[in-house]
Structures are given as C-alpha cells and as structure tokens.
Amino acid sequence: MPADFDEPAIQLAVAWGYAAALATSVLWTATSVFFNEAARRIGATLVNGLRILVAVVLLAVTHRLLAGQWVPPAQVGQVAFLVLSGWIGLNLGDQALFMAFERVGPRTAMLMMTTGAPLFAALLGWLVLGETIPAAGWLGVAAMLAGVAWVVLGRQVGDTRSAPRPQFGAGIALGLLAALCQAGGFLLSKQGIGHGWLPDQQHLQPQAATLLRMAGAAVLAVPIVAWRLRRASRAPAGGPTPAPGHAFYAGIGLTFCGSLVGPYLGVWMSLEAAHRIPLGLAQTLASLPPVLVLPIAAILYRERVGVRAVCGALLAVAGAAWLMLTP
C-alpha cells in the first residue's frame, strides 16, 4: 500500500478488501450451484476445463475495456508467479480436491479445504510476506472456521465409514494437498501482483493479475477440453457421429454462467482482497460457501437444514463480523 496514503484512505482500502473477500464467498457459492448442475449434464472434466477458458476470454475483454490492452504489461517475474499460481491453485489444487471427494466423500474433503486453506494461507503469509494477524483477529478466525466446520460436519453428504483404510489415508493426504495448493496459489498470486519484492508503483492491478493467472491455468486446461470434446463426439463403431442433445447445450450454458460468477468475478474479487488485507484473513472470509449454500440447498434441492447447521452458520457469521470489526 503506498506510503503516502492517509488514514481514511487506508481504512477505505482495507474495508474494500474485506468486502471483496465476502463477495468471493457469495460468488463461489453461486458458481458451485451452476457447476454442479452443469457436471450432471456434460461431466466434471469438461466443466473443469471450460470454466478456465471462458474466464480467460471474459478477463481479456474486461482488461481491454479497462486498460485499452489485451495483455497486461507485467514483468517476467510477475508473469512467472501468476502462471505458477494458476497451475498450483487452479489445476493441481482442484484436481487433488476432486480426487479427495472420490476417496473420503465431499464432507471430509470440504472440511479439510475450508479449515485448512485459511490456516495454511496465514502461515505462508507470515513466513513469506511477514503478515501478522492480531490476537483479537485470531478469535474471529477461530470462531468462523469452527462454525464452517460445524456446518460441514452437520450435512449428511457422504460417509467415510465404508472407505478402505488405504483409500481413506490417501483421501486425507489429497484433501490436505488441495488446501495447501489453494493457499499456495493465493500466496503466489499476491506475489505476482508485486507484494514482497516490488515497489508499490510497479504493482499490477488485481484484474490484470487475475487474467495472467487464468491464462497460465488455461495452458493445461486446453488439452483436457480438446480431449473431452473429441471423446464426447466420437461415433460408435461404424455409426454416425452423435449430435449434441439438449442436455449438452444446457450444460454448456450453465458452465458459462458458473464461469462468469466464479473463475471470472470470484477469482478477481479474491485477488482484490489479497491485495488489501493479509492472506489469512482474505482466505478465511472467502471460506463461507458451505454456510451460504444452506438456504440454496433448502430451497432448490429440498434438503433438510438441521439445528446443528443453523448454529454453525450463526457462529461463522459472528466470527466474520468480529473479523471485520477488529482493527
């Protein structure tokens, strides 16, 4: 943050960082609904690849409108940080999370992601960037993560009791890897903006950094999408090529909507937050989707929301409020 900022300007920047982190949670909650419906129609692999490609196009057009350029002017080191961030956070991390889902179920995997990633982010922010969170802030972090964990454990979405022990151990390792990749990608994104090694006047805007990060992830996503589309259009032995049906086009449309609110706006807002507040706080406030999805699950999917989940949600919201009120 520039040294010549006065106190009101600093407070406004920090408030925007908190708001951007909360917006990230809201946007990622919405994108989870879109992608869940899209994956039922066209498969998770195609959705996972297409979301990044759509986001790159949207981010490039936005940067052209805002800055008058298709490609952000960035130093080689910034590009390297952001490309590596895309690979680790958006490719490796998401793949590890999907594999953890298969081995230990969504409940345990999401518990490790939503509680592990903020703690890893706080640790990395302290070790690499020297960021600290005051003791009062840690109280809010603990309350919010406890509330999120309570919600996740209270939702009956998968059971690990029938999983073989080797599969369970591998799933735990993959869940922790996903959380570490999420936090590591977040750290590399902040370094890609320029924090920790470049003067303030050379920092990238978060929108430009998001574009470069997504472009790096797209390098690995393109072959996956091409392979999946080719497989989907391959004709049976000796038969005609099947025409895409209504479900396919609906899945593509839902993927676009999910890409708009998640990889485009959601990741952009997450970097706006990381740019202005410590990594641990940004990642914590961005970990509210398991709480925010409760009313959607109740209304859209007719899931029963128990007292335990409601209490966990209230605790998480109280922790988030405490965080935002802590100087």
N, C-alpha and C positions, 0 to 999 in steps of 0.2 A: 504494500500500500504506500503511495507516495508520502514522503516525509512532511511535505508542506500542507497536508490535509489538516483542517481544523477539526475540533472535537465533534461538532454536529455532523460534518461530512463523514467522519469515521463511523459514527453511530448509525448514520443512514446506510453506509456500505455494509455494516455488519447486519443490520436489520434486513437488508435485501438478501444477504447470504442465508439468513435463517428462513426467509420466505421462499427462496429458491430451493432450499433443501426440502421444505414441506411440500412445495409444488412437485418436486421429484417423486415423493411418495404418492401423491394423488395421481400423477401421470402414469407411474409404473403400476399402480393398482388397475387403472383403466386398460393399460396395454396387456395385462395378464388375462383379462376377460376376452379381449379381441383375439389374442394369440391362442388361447385355449380353444375357442370356437373354430379358429382357422385350422389348427392342428388336427381337429376331428375330421376336417374335410380334405386336406391336402397333405397331412403328415407333418410331424415336428421338424424333420430335416429340411424340408423345403421352406417352411416358415422361418426357421432359424437363419437360413442363408438370405432369403429375400428381404427380410427386415433390414439387414445391414445395407443392401444395395439401394433400397428405397430411401433409407435415411441419408445416404451419401448424396443422392440426387437432390433431395429436399434441402440439405445443408448447403450444397454448392450453389443452388439457385438463390437461397437466402443470403449467402455471402456476396454473391454478385449484386444483389439488390442493395445490401447494406454498405458494402465497401467498394463496389464497382469492379471487383476482380473475381475470377473464378477460383484462383489458387491463392491462399493467404501467403504473404511474404514472411517467411519464417527462416530462422537459422537452421543449419543442418542438425545441430544438437536438439533443437526443439522438435523437429520432424522425427528424429530417431526416438526420442522419449515418447511421443504421441503414437507412433506406429507400434512400438513395443507395448504401449498401454492397450492399444486395440487388440493386439494378439493375445496378451495375457488376460485382460479383463473381459473382453467380449467373445473371444474364441475359446481359449483354454478354460477359462473360468466357467463359462456357460456349459461347455461340454462336460466338465467334471460334475457340475450340478445335475445335469440330465442323467449321467451315469449313476450318481448317488441316489436319485429318485428310484431308479430301477432296483437298487440293491437294499436300501433301507426304508424306502417309501417317502412320500412327499413330506410327511410331518417331521420326521427326524432330520431330513436333509434341509428343510427350510428353517428348522430350529438352529442348526449349526450356521447356516448362512446369515440369518437375521441377527444372531447374537455374536457370532464370531467375526464377521466383517467389520463392525464398528470397533471392536477391541483391537483387531489387527491394524486397522486404519489409525487409531490413536497411538498405538505402539510405533508404527512406521513414521507417522508424522513427528513424533517426539525424537526418534533415533536419527532421522534423515534431515528434517527441517527445523528441529528444535521447538516444535509447537507444544504448548502445555495447556492443560485444562484445569481450572481452579477446583479446589476441593468441593465447593458448592455445586459446580458443574457436574462433577462425577456422581453426585447424589441424583441429579436428574437423569444422567446416562443409565445408572443402575436401575432406577425406577422404570424408565422407559423400556429397557431391554428385558426386565423382569415381566413387565406387562405383555410385551410381544411374545415372550417365551410361554407365558401362561395361555395366551390365545392359541398359539400354535399347538401346544400340548393338549389343549382342550378340544381341538377339532378332530373328529374321527375320520382322518383321511389317510388311511394306510396303517399297517401294523407290522412291526418288525419281529414279532414273536416266532413266525414261521420261517424266517430267513435263516439259512445255514450260517454257522458261525464265520467261516471264511468270507462269505458274501457280506455279512454284517460288518466285519472288520474293514473290508475293502470299501464299503459304503461310507463308513465313518471317515476313513482317510480321504476319500473323494470329496466328502462334504467339507472337511477342513481345508482341503486344497482349493475348493471353489471359493470359500470365504477369504482365504489368503490371496487368491488371484483377484477377487473383487477389490480388496483393499490395496493390493499392489498396483493394479491398474489405475486406481484412483490416485495413488501417490505419483505414479509416472505421468498421469495427466496434469497434475499440478506442477510437476517439474517441467513438463512440456510447455506450459504457459510461460514459465520462466522463473518460478519461485525457487529460491535457494541458490541460484547461480547466475542470474542475470539482473541488471538494474531494472527498476520499475518501468522506465520508459521503453524498454525493449520487450515487455511482456506482451504476449498475444491476448487478444480478446477471447473470452471463453467460447464464443460461437465459432471463431476460426479454429481454435484448438479442437473443438468437437468435430469439425469437418475433417481435419487431418487424422484424428483418432479413428473415425469411422472409415476413412479411406484406407487406412492401414489394415483394419479388420476385413474390409472388402476384398483385399488381395487373397485372403484364404477362403472367403465366402464364395467367390465366383466359381471355382471348380466344383464346389459342393452343389451349388444351384444348377449348374450345367449338367452334372451327372444325374441329379434327381429328376430334372425335366426330361432328360433323354430316357431315363428308366420309365417315367410315367407315360411317355408317348410311344414306347416300344410296342410294336404289334405282336400278338400271339403268333406262334409258329405258323407261317404261311397265311396268316389272316391280315385283314386291313388294319391300318393304324386307328386306334380308337379315338373318337372325337371327345374333347373335354366336355363334361357334363355341367349341369347347373351347380352341383356341389363344388366343382373345381373353381369356377368363376367366383362363387360366393367366398370360397377360401382365400382367393387372391384379393378380393375386396376387403375382407376382414384383416388380412395381413397388412394391406396398405394403411388401414385405419390404425392398427396397432403400431405400425412403424411411425406414423405421424405423431402419436402421443407418447411413444416410448423412446426408441432409438433416436428420434429427431428432437422432440421437445424435452423428453425426460433426461436424456444424457446431457443435453445443452444446459438444462437447469442444474444438474448435478455439478457441472464444472463451474457454473456461476457461483454455486455455494462453496465449492472447494477453493475458489479464487479469493473468497472474502472471509471465511471462518476456518478454524482448524479442521483437519481431515476427520478426526474422531467425531466431532460434533456434526459435521456435514453427513458422514456416513450413518450416524445414529438417527438423525432426523429423517434420513432417506429410507429407513428400515421399517416404516409404518405400514406398508401394504398388507401384511397379514391382519392388521387391525381394521384398516379402511375397507378391506374386501368383505367384512362381515355383513353389512347391510346389503351389499350386492348379492352375496351368497343366499341371504334370506329371501330377497325379493325375486331375483332372477332364477335361482336354482332351487328355491323352496327348501333350503337347508335349515335345520333347526339350530338356532343360536342359543346355547345354554347360558346359565348364570355365570359359569366359570369364565366363558369367553367374554361376556359383558364386563365382568370385574377386571379381567386382564386388559381390556380395551380402555377402561377408565383409568387404570394405573398407568398405561402407556401414554395416554393423552396428558395426564397430570405431569408425568416426567418430561414430556416435550414442552409443556408450558413452563415448567420450572427451568428448563434449559434456556428458553428464550428470555426469561426474566432475570437470569443470572448475569451480572456484568462480565 
